[in-house]
Amino acid sequence: MMKAAYITSRPDIGKLTEHLQLDETTIPTLTASELKPNQVLIHVKAFSINIDDVNVAQGSMLGGIGIAQAPYPTKSNPHVPGSAYSGTIQAVGSKVTDFLKGDRVFGFNAQPFLHEMGPWAERTIGNPKNLLKLPNNFTFVQGAALVMPLVVAGDMYDLAVPSVAMGTERVMVLGASGGIGSVLVQALRKKFPKLHIVGVCSSKSNDFVMKLGANSTIDYNKGPIHVTVLGSSANDNSNFDVILDCVGGYDYYQSAEKILAPRTGTFITCTGTEQWIGDRMFTRLEAFQYLWQTFMVPLIYNRLPGKHPYYYFAGPMTFGEGSRMIMEQKTIPGIEKVIPFEEDALKSAINLVAAHRAKGKIVVNLEA
Ligand SMILES: NC(=O)c1ccc[n+]([C@@H]2O[C@H](COP(=O)([O-])OP(=O)(O)OC[C@H]3O[C@@H](n4cnc5c(N)ncnc54)[C@H](OP(=O)(O)O)[C@@H]3O)[C@@H](O)[C@H]2O)c1
């Protein structure tokens, strides 16, 4: 048996830590004999805790839309949660050509849709399509922290780049202190030194976001962001060219509409019309509305004339161009803390992530 975190029943929202167990009694140690030809066996060295890992385990990913969840866990089929990890390759399947035994790698397993095994364990089975070689100047902890922001911030970056052609435009990042937002702020700053970047975060995250490279921050607790922007005496030009949204919800979008440049402004979200999607279950009607508004409306909306901003949803399936650029920059997300692979530490970390209070990523270091 291997040391692994697992659940044998599906928790209600907010109850994952009451169901989660961590021991060496239940999950069999994975071996090379279990590999399919296009899989690799990974010795996990570190993994990060992402809000969607919690959502998938609770069955509330994308508001509970059926195919986005992991298989229902049972005693005979326990569920190992997680997605993003780093480690070394222990064995490769017969058709794998890009990786060799001993390679240091980082990447993710996809539980929604693909039902791959989570990596909150000493070993996992990886899909080479979603793995990258970990550069020598990255630690395993940094690699595990970077995986999810690399995928999502990379895609958001690619969508934003056409709108920051001069490099002097005004950009706002909603959720700038989070895992994805903290990478976006740094990546944009490194690539465009003269860009004007405003980070939206709580006042306690102000110093952190300023150090990442923001010109200023807005505290979302002080009221709607458009009111703060339009009421600020320091605001010489209230229009933003791009707003990158890592939080979601109508309120933020409606505020954004009021401060984005008419006709040319661009709104890019990785969450859509629901704030912190996964915090609650949708009704069927809400699920339909969410999917329609997220994927169909922008197709129509972006072609209609008018003052409204362009609207894009970032829902990448794997690493893209922006990811490679961010990796070359060696941009690392903020790391709230690194914890050992122990039950109490893991559970309090999950609660912090689920409360949306983690400043950047929390990483579990299996070598600690
Ligand atoms: N589309 C995709 O493919 C995809 C993939 C992965 C994740 N996601 C989604 O992306 C979102 C962000 O993920 P993440 O990992 O970056 O989140 P995260 O790191 O868990 O976010 C936590 C941060 O959010 C900030 N925050 C909380 N409430 C806020 C508010 N009202 N306004 C602005 N900031 C707020 C907190 O900052 P303060 O403490 O300063 O308040 C904290 O730093 C999640 O909803 C996740 O589901 C989408």
The ligand as a Gaussian input file, in Angstrom:
#p B3LYP/6-31G(d) Opt

LIG

0 1
 N      -11.156000      28.006000     -16.692000
 C      -10.312000      27.118000     -16.240000
 O       -9.807000      26.268000     -16.983000
 C       -9.909000      27.141000     -14.789000
 C       -8.885000      26.289000     -14.330000
 C       -8.492000      26.371000     -12.999000
 C       -9.150000      27.250000     -12.138000
 N      -10.170000      28.008000     -12.603000
 C      -10.891000      28.946000     -11.709000
 O      -10.085000      30.086000     -11.551000
 C      -10.434000      30.733000     -10.344000
 C       -9.190000      31.236000      -9.672000
 O       -8.379000      30.139000      -9.273000
 P       -7.103000      30.394000      -8.366000
 O       -6.474000      29.060000      -8.151000
 O       -6.288000      31.501000      -8.884000
 O       -7.823000      30.868000      -7.025000
 P       -7.201000      31.039000      -5.595000
 O       -5.721000      31.127000      -5.657000
 O       -7.744000      29.962000      -4.722000
 O       -7.843000      32.434000      -5.163000
 C       -7.634000      32.916000      -3.877000
 C       -7.409000      34.420000      -3.959000
 O       -8.639000      35.056000      -4.331000
 C       -8.657000      36.331000      -3.743000
 N      -10.047000      36.775000      -3.620000
 C      -11.021000      36.233000      -2.843000
 N      -12.193000      36.883000      -3.053000
 C      -11.941000      37.851000      -3.982000
 C      -12.733000      38.852000      -4.612000
 N      -14.039000      38.987000      -4.333000
 N      -12.143000      39.663000      -5.500000
 C      -10.840000      39.558000      -5.797000
 N      -10.021000      38.635000      -5.242000
 C      -10.571000      37.790000      -4.347000
 C       -7.973000      36.152000      -2.421000
 O       -7.284000      37.333000      -2.173000
 P       -7.483000      38.177000      -0.856000
 O       -7.135000      37.245000       0.279000
 O       -6.575000      39.309000      -1.048000
 O       -8.930000      38.535000      -0.834000
 C       -6.971000      34.998000      -2.658000
 O       -5.676000      35.485000      -2.866000
 C      -11.262000      29.709000      -9.542000
 O      -12.626000      30.094000      -9.561000
 C      -11.101000      28.422000     -10.304000
 O      -12.268000      27.627000     -10.217000
 C      -10.553000      27.989000     -13.904000

